[in-house]
Amino acid sequence: GNDKKKFKGDKSSCSPSRVLHLRQIPSDVTEAEVISLGVPFGKVTNLLMLKGKSQAFLEMASEEAAVTMVNYYTPATPHLRSQPVYIQYSNHRELKTDNLPNQARAQAALQAVNAMQSGSLAVTSALAAEGGPLPGQGSVLRIIVENLFYPVTLEVLYQIFSKFGAVLKIITFTRNNQFQALLQYADPMHAYYAKMALDGQSVYTACCTLRIEFSKLTSLKVKYNNDKSRDFTRLDLPSGDGQPPLEPSIAAAFGKKPSLLVSSDAINTLPGLSIPAAPGTLTSLAVTTSAVSGQMTIPGVTDVPGNSVLLVSNLNPEAITPHGLFILFGVYGDVHRVKIMFKKKENALVQMADAMQAQLAISHLNGQRLYGRVLRATLSKHQTVQLPREGQDDQGLTKDYSNSPLHRFKKPGSKNFQNIFPPSATLHLSNIPSSVTVDDLKNLFASTGSTVKAFRFFQKDCKMAFIQLGSVEEALHALIELHNHDLGENHHLRVSFSKSTI
């Protein structure tokens, strides 16, 4: 009875404790999954599951580990089985579970984790019985990086994933316009814990989100050690592209496990992730904007290599305008200039604020259908888009948008950075005045030739809504026509692609 009273649910406690109270835990979750939330931050010393109340208590070895864990998960809510889980300090200073029933599973799971962390894998079979890796879940993970706003290098992946065990091999590639990687651990347990802890987390604040699954491959074959693939067990492999193989000093550095360092200014970075200060990687995660150019600059990286001008081809010359391209490409970065070719109007040049935004636009827009044609987007050989000379008749085909108020990514930390999604039939609408009704908006979209399949205002905020159209192509046309549409009362409609469906 006392024990029941003792755990009757903590009042929200502000003072740090090494015991953490977890709420809204899915009923089918395993002990191992709950423990995995704490593993990246330090040793987990005890666990109490209250499945009937959808709650659990997790005890960390030190208060410092618990504080780091709470600070990390407060802005970046963790998910178990796709459900958000809420974590706060408990009023308890330690967990006394010796006399409680049904503790065998929790203790077996804890024992297995500790055995794994201390390098002895003798007890891991206990965890397999307690919801660890299933048969067929091997040591190779497939990783997809969504919302790739900044480049994620092989080194960055190594640094993140080696916190969970020895990484043997990594191969990176692009498939279906998505950056992906295959990563092989020395042990399936390490792969299991990395997947549990990292799936759904973001590498950089509000972008570069990791989606992780087990690969069907049992091991990887790596032919070359270069920036696309690496076998950390074979430093003698050729680079395969004319580069010299890794210098021994660098190779030795990759053999070491990165130090644990939680970056205070990077709210959403992974626990313990310290970004290597190599050329072309982001040494600090604060994105600032240069007032002059509106260009995104990353401290420590003076110049992002690569071109920011895109060649866009196979356009429909009867329907496309510089403004239309400005609005569409502006979903993925700040467009500075657009030029439709005078003699070949199905081709255009689009100049983005920087090379990263140019890559992002290519990855999302190349291959999309626009006005009945399949759009092609690649990097141009031009470094800038020239404006027409004074008096030269350009017929309005070249436009300068460098000071446009419609740039979405001017403000550092803007929510727009978090809402970059591939084109979809569902659009997110915002900045809607209270006088505008469902029918007003449905009629507005129907007037652009769209079929409105579904519509829903946000429950808490009627300034925002979702609208689902007949196809992705219809949504592209509607976004071009209606983004910044004047709805009256000094409200201009904001339109972006959504990852949700209604």
C-alpha positions in Angstrom: 0.0 0.0 0.0 2.8 2.4 0.9 4.6 1.7 -2.3 1.4 2.5 -4.2 1.0 5.8 -2.3 4.7 6.5 -2.8 4.4 6.5 -6.6 1.0 8.1 -6.9 2.3 10.4 -9.7 4.8 13.2 -9.0 3.7 16.8 -8.9 5.6 18.8 -11.4 9.0 19.2 -9.7 11.5 21.8 -10.5 14.5 20.7 -8.5 16.7 18.3 -10.4 16.8 14.7 -9.3 18.5 11.7 -10.9 15.1 10.0 -10.9 13.0 11.0 -13.9 9.2 10.7 -14.3 8.0 9.7 -17.8 4.4 10.2 -18.8 2.2 9.0 -21.7 4.1 5.9 -22.4 2.5 3.5 -25.0 1.0 0.4 -23.4 2.9 -2.0 -25.6 6.4 -0.4 -25.0 9.2 -2.7 -23.7 11.5 -2.0 -20.8 14.4 -1.9 -23.2 12.8 0.9 -25.2 12.3 3.1 -22.1 15.9 2.5 -21.0 17.1 3.4 -24.5 15.9 7.0 -23.9 18.5 7.4 -21.1 21.4 5.4 -22.6 23.0 8.3 -24.7 23.3 10.4 -21.5 24.9 8.0 -19.1 24.3 4.8 -17.1 20.7 3.9 -16.3 20.7 2.4 -12.8 17.0 1.5 -12.2 13.6 1.5 -13.8 10.0 1.2 -12.6 7.2 0.7 -15.2 3.6 1.6 -14.2 2.0 0.4 -17.4 -1.5 0.7 -16.1 -0.9 4.5 -15.7 1.2 4.8 -18.9 4.0 6.1 -16.7 7.6 5.0 -15.8 10.4 6.1 -13.5 14.0 6.0 -14.8 16.9 6.4 -12.4 20.2 7.7 -13.8 23.6 7.1 -12.2 24.1 10.8 -11.6 22.0 13.9 -11.3 24.2 15.5 -14.0 23.2 12.8 -16.5 19.5 13.4 -15.6 19.8 17.2 -16.1 21.5 16.7 -19.5 18.7 14.3 -20.5 15.9 16.7 -19.4 17.6 19.7 -21.0 17.9 17.7 -24.3 14.4 16.3 -24.4 12.5 19.4 -23.2 12.7 21.2 -26.6 13.0 17.9 -28.7 10.2 15.7 -27.4 11.2 12.0 -27.7 8.9 9.5 -29.3 8.3 5.8 -28.4 6.3 3.8 -31.0 5.4 7.1 -32.7 3.9 8.5 -29.5 5.3 11.6 -27.7 6.7 10.9 -24.2 7.0 13.7 -21.6 9.9 13.7 -19.1 10.3 15.7 -15.9 12.3 15.4 -12.6 10.7 13.2 -10.0 10.3 14.1 -6.3 12.1 10.9 -5.5 15.8 11.0 -5.0 16.3 7.3 -5.7 14.1 4.3 -6.7 13.6 1.6 -4.2 12.1 -1.3 -6.1 13.5 -4.3 -4.3 10.2 -5.3 -2.7 8.0 -4.5 -5.6 6.5 -7.3 -7.8 7.1 -7.7 -11.5 10.6 -6.2 -11.4 12.3 -9.2 -13.0 11.9 -7.9 -16.6 13.2 -4.4 -15.8 16.2 -5.8 -13.9 17.0 -8.2 -16.8 16.8 -5.4 -19.3 19.0 -3.1 -17.1 21.6 -5.9 -16.6 21.7 -6.4 -20.4 22.2 -2.7 -21.1 25.0 -2.4 -18.5 26.7 -5.6 -19.9 26.6 -4.0 -23.3 28.0 -0.7 -22.1 30.8 -2.4 -20.2 31.7 -4.4 -23.3 30.6 -7.8 -22.0 27.9 -9.2 -24.2 27.2 -12.3 -22.3 23.8 -11.2 -21.0 22.5 -9.7 -24.2 20.4 -12.8 -24.8 18.3 -11.7 -21.8 17.5 -8.5 -23.5 16.6 -10.3 -26.7 13.9 -12.0 -24.7 12.9 -8.7 -23.2 12.2 -6.8 -26.5 15.7 -6.3 -27.8 16.6 -6.9 -31.5 14.3 -9.4 -33.2 15.7 -12.3 -35.2 16.7 -10.9 -38.5 17.5 -7.5 -37.1 21.2 -7.4 -37.9 24.0 -5.0 -37.4 23.4 -2.9 -40.6 21.2 0.2 -40.4 19.6 2.1 -43.3 19.5 5.8 -42.6 17.5 8.4 -44.6 18.2 12.1 -43.9 15.0 14.1 -44.4 14.8 17.9 -44.8 18.4 18.1 -45.8 19.0 21.8 -45.3 22.7 21.4 -44.6 25.1 18.7 -45.9 25.4 15.7 -43.6 28.9 14.3 -44.2 30.1 10.7 -43.6 32.2 12.1 -40.7 29.2 13.6 -39.0 27.3 10.3 -39.3 30.3 8.5 -37.9 30.5 10.9 -35.0 26.8 10.5 -34.1 26.5 6.7 -34.5 29.8 5.7 -32.9 28.4 6.9 -29.5 26.4 3.6 -29.5 29.2 1.2 -30.4 32.0 0.4 -32.8 31.1 1.5 -36.4 32.8 -0.7 -38.9 31.6 0.6 -42.3 29.6 3.4 -43.8 28.3 3.9 -47.4 26.5 7.1 -48.4 24.4 7.6 -51.6 21.4 9.5 -53.0 18.3 7.5 -54.0 14.8 9.0 -55.0 16.3 12.4 -54.4 17.0 11.5 -50.7 20.4 11.4 -49.0 20.8 7.9 -47.5 23.4 5.8 -45.8 24.1 2.2 -44.8 26.0 1.8 -41.6 27.4 -1.4 -40.1 28.1 -1.9 -36.4 30.3 -4.6 -34.8 27.3 -5.9 -32.9 23.5 -6.0 -33.6 22.8 -4.7 -30.0 24.6 -1.5 -30.9 22.5 -1.1 -34.0 19.4 -1.7 -32.0 20.3 1.0 -29.4 21.3 3.5 -32.1 18.0 3.0 -33.9 16.0 3.3 -30.6 17.7 6.5 -29.6 18.3 8.3 -32.9 15.3 7.5 -35.1 13.3 10.8 -35.6 16.1 13.0 -34.1 17.5 16.0 -36.0 21.2 16.5 -36.6 21.0 20.3 -36.8 18.4 22.5 -35.2 15.0 21.9 -36.9 16.4 20.1 -40.0 18.3 17.0 -41.3 16.0 14.5 -39.5 17.2 10.9 -39.2 14.8 8.1 -40.3 16.4 4.7 -39.4 15.4 1.1 -40.1 17.2 -2.2 -40.1 18.7 -3.1 -43.5 18.2 -6.6 -45.0 21.9 -6.7 -45.7 24.0 -8.7 -43.2 27.3 -6.9 -44.0 28.6 -4.1 -46.3 31.3 -4.4 -49.0 33.4 -1.2 -49.2 35.8 -0.8 -52.1 37.1 2.7 -51.5 37.8 4.9 -48.5 36.7 8.4 -49.5 34.0 10.9 -48.6 31.2 8.6 -49.9 32.2 5.3 -48.3 34.6 4.2 -45.6 35.7 0.9 -44.1 37.2 1.7 -40.6 38.7 -1.7 -40.3 40.8 -1.3 -43.6 42.9 1.8 -43.8 44.7 0.4 -46.8 41.8 0.8 -49.3 42.3 3.1 -52.3 40.3 6.3 -52.5 39.1 5.4 -55.9 38.7 8.9 -57.2 42.3 10.2 -57.5 42.4 11.4 -53.9 45.2 9.9 -51.7 44.0 7.4 -49.1 43.4 8.8 -45.5 46.5 10.0 -43.8 47.4 7.7 -40.8 46.8 10.5 -38.3 43.2 11.1 -39.6 42.6 7.4 -39.8 43.7 7.0 -36.2 41.4 9.8 -35.2 38.5 7.9 -36.7 39.4 4.9 -34.6 38.7 6.8 -31.4 35.2 7.3 -30.0 34.3 11.0 -30.1 34.1 12.8 -26.8 30.8 13.4 -25.2 29.9 17.1 -25.5 26.4 18.6 -25.4 26.4 21.8 -27.3 24.3 24.3 -25.3 23.5 26.5 -28.3 22.2 23.7 -30.4 18.9 22.8 -28.9 18.0 20.0 -31.2 21.5 18.5 -31.8 22.0 15.0 -30.6 23.1 14.4 -27.1 26.9 14.3 -27.1 27.2 15.4 -30.7 30.3 17.6 -31.3 30.6 18.5 -34.9 34.1 18.1 -36.2 35.7 21.3 -37.4 36.6 19.9 -40.8 36.3 22.1 -43.9 32.8 22.2 -45.2 31.2 20.9 -42.0 29.3 23.2 -39.6 31.4 24.1 -36.6 28.6 25.9 -34.9 24.9 25.4 -35.4 23.9 29.0 -35.2 22.6 30.1 -38.5 22.8 33.9 -39.0 21.8 36.0 -42.0 24.0 38.6 -43.5 22.0 41.8 -43.6 23.5 42.8 -46.9 22.8 39.8 -49.1 20.1 38.0 -47.1 22.5 35.0 -47.4 22.7 32.3 -44.8 26.1 32.2 -43.3 27.4 29.6 -40.9 30.1 30.8 -38.4 33.4 29.1 -39.1 32.6 28.4 -42.7 33.6 31.3 -44.8 32.4 30.0 -48.2 30.2 27.1 -48.9 31.7 25.5 -52.0 29.4 25.0 -55.0 27.2 27.1 -57.2 23.9 28.8 -56.2 22.6 29.2 -59.8 20.2 26.6 -61.1 19.4 25.8 -64.7 15.7 24.9 -64.9 14.5 23.3 -68.2 11.5 21.7 -69.9 9.3 24.5 -68.7 5.9 25.4 -70.3 6.7 28.8 -71.9 3.0 29.7 -72.2 2.4 29.4 -68.4 5.7 30.1 -66.7 6.8 33.6 -65.5 9.8 34.9 -63.5 7.4 35.5 -60.6 6.1 32.0 -60.7 9.6 30.5 -60.5 10.4 33.0 -57.7 7.5 31.8 -55.6 8.0 28.1 -56.3 11.8 27.9 -55.7 11.3 30.3 -52.8 9.8 27.4 -50.8 13.3 25.9 -50.6 15.5 29.0 -50.2 15.7 32.8 -50.9 15.6 33.4 -54.6 17.7 36.5 -55.6 17.3 36.5 -59.4 15.3 34.8 -62.2 16.0 34.9 -65.9 13.8 33.2 -68.5 15.9 32.7 -71.7 15.0 35.1 -74.4 15.4 32.6 -77.3 14.6 29.4 -75.5 11.7 30.2 -73.2 11.4 26.7 -71.8 14.8 27.3 -70.0 15.5 29.6 -67.1 18.2 30.5 -64.6 17.3 30.8 -60.9 19.9 32.2 -58.5 19.4 31.1 -54.9 21.0 32.8 -51.8 23.6 30.0 -51.4 24.7 26.6 -52.7 22.9 24.7 -49.9 19.6 26.2 -50.9 20.3 25.4 -54.5 20.9 21.7 -53.6 17.7 21.7 -51.5 15.7 23.1 -54.4 17.1 20.5 -56.8 16.4 17.6 -54.5 12.7 18.6 -54.0 11.7 20.1 -57.4 13.6 18.1 -60.1 11.2 15.7 -61.7 8.0 17.4 -60.5 5.2 18.0 -63.1 4.5 21.7 -63.6 2.0 23.0 -66.2 1.9 19.7 -67.9 5.6 19.1 -68.2 8.2 17.4 -66.1 10.5 20.1 -64.7 14.3 19.5 -64.7 16.6 21.3 -62.3 20.4 21.1 -62.2 23.3 23.3 -61.3 24.1 25.9 -64.0 27.6 26.6 -65.3 26.9 30.3 -64.6 27.9 31.7 -61.2 25.4 34.6 -61.2 22.4 35.8 -63.2 23.3 39.0 -65.1 20.7 41.8 -65.1 20.0 43.4 -68.5 22.0 46.5 -69.4 20.3 50.0 -69.3 18.1 50.3 -72.3 18.3 46.7 -73.3 14.8 45.3 -74.1 14.5 42.2 -71.9 10.7 41.9 -72.2 10.5 41.5 -68.4 12.2 38.1 -68.6 14.9 38.9 -66.0 13.9 40.0 -62.5 15.9 40.9 -59.4 14.3 39.7 -56.1 17.3 40.2 -53.8 15.4 42.7 -51.6 12.0 41.0 -51.8 9.9 41.0 -48.6 8.7 37.5 -49.5 11.9 35.7 -48.7 11.0 32.9 -46.2 14.5 32.3 -44.7 15.8 35.8 -43.8 15.2 35.5 -40.1 17.6 33.3 -38.2 15.6 30.6 -36.3 12.5 31.2 -38.3 9.8 28.4 -38.1 10.1 28.2 -41.9 13.4 26.3 -41.4 11.4 23.5 -39.7 8.7 23.3 -42.3 10.5 22.4 -45.5 8.8 19.5 -47.1 8.7 17.9 -50.5 5.8 19.0 -52.8 2.6 17.3 -51.8 -1.1 17.6 -52.6 -1.8 18.9 -49.1 -1.0 22.6 -48.5 -0.5 24.4 -45.2 -2.3 27.8 -45.2 -1.6 30.5 -42.6 -2.2 34.2 -41.9 -6.0 33.8 -42.6 -8.2 36.7 -41.2 -11.1 35.7 -39.0 -13.7 36.9 -41.5 -12.6 34.4 -44.1 -14.7 31.2 -44.1 -14.1 27.6 -45.3 -16.2 28.3 -48.5 -14.2 31.5 -49.2 -11.0 29.5 -49.2 -12.4 26.5 -51.1 -13.8 28.9 -53.8 -10.4 30.7 -54.0 -8.5 27.5 -54.7 -11.2 26.2 -57.1 -10.8 29.4 -59.1 -7.2 28.4 -59.9 -8.5 25.2 -61.5 -7.8 23.0 -58.4 -10.1 20.2 -57.2 -10.6 20.7 -53.4 -10.7 17.2 -51.8 -10.6 18.2 -48.2 -10.2 21.2 -45.9 -9.6 21.6 -42.2 -9.0 24.7 -40.0 -6.5 24.1 -37.1 -8.5 23.4 -33.9 -6.7 25.9 -31.7 -5.8 28.5 -34.4 -8.2 29.5 -37.1 -5.5 31.6 -38.7 -4.2 28.3 -40.1 -5.6 25.5 -42.2 -4.9 22.4 -44.3 -6.3 22.1 -47.8 -6.0 18.9 -49.9 -6.1 19.2 -53.6 -6.5 16.7 -56.4 -2.8 16.2 -57.2 0.7 17.4 -56.4 0.7 19.3 -59.7 -2.5 21.1 -58.7 -0.9 22.1 -55.4 2.2 23.4 -57.2 0.0 25.6 -59.4 -2.1 26.8 -56.5 1.0 27.7 -54.4 2.4 29.7 -57.2 -0.9 31.6 -57.8 -2.0 32.1 -54.2 1.0 32.5 -52.0 0.9 36.1 -50.8 -2.7 36.5 -52.1 -4.4 39.5 -50.5 -7.3 38.2 -48.3 -8.2 41.7 -47.1 -7.8 43.2 -43.6 -4.1 43.6 -44.3 -3.7 39.8 -44.4 -1.7 38.1 -47.2 -2.2 34.3 -47.4 1.0 32.2 -46.7 1.1 28.9 -48.5 3.5 26.0 -48.1 3.6 22.2 -48.6 2.6 20.0 -45.7 3.8 16.6 -44.7 0.3 15.9 -43.2 -2.8 14.6 -44.9 -6.3 15.4 -43.9 
